[in-house]
């Protein structure tokens, strides 16, 4: 992987991993508490989707730089970073760390002429979706998190609204 792609991964990873690790760590800690109290674990599928938007300089990176190599490396790096961050968050909170099963999928799509990277991560009963794109000289990220087994919709709902507001165009609209 080229140097700029490695730098971009680090720039993207920091706010994304911190936000998601905090949210998922809370859910994992709650799950451990329920198990310790011998209560059945329940997923609150009606829980609201939490959204965060980050905008930073693209540092010369363009949509053309987002290729299949970058997509695969980004997906792998984010899954590994999330797993490590959640385990650290649980250990820091005094909970035993567990071997977490992290599933992920990544793809590109377009919102009008803007190429977007869509990354979906699921850790237990928590789903996360990251939508990243380059607009002009800016790198824009929309991160959505929900305590649910179901994927977070990106064509309607709160996450879709944030994507449309952030990129000036919706997905599949």
Secondary structure, 3 states (H helix, E strand, C coil): CCHHHHHHHHHHHHHHHHHHHHHHHHHHHHHHHHHHCCCCCCCCCCCCCEEEEEEEECCCCCHHHCCHHHHHHHHHHHHHHHHHHHHHHHHHCCCCCCCCCEEEEEEEEEECCEEEEEEEEEECCEEEEEEEEEECCEEEEEEEEECCCCCCCCCCCHHHHHHHHHHCCCCCC
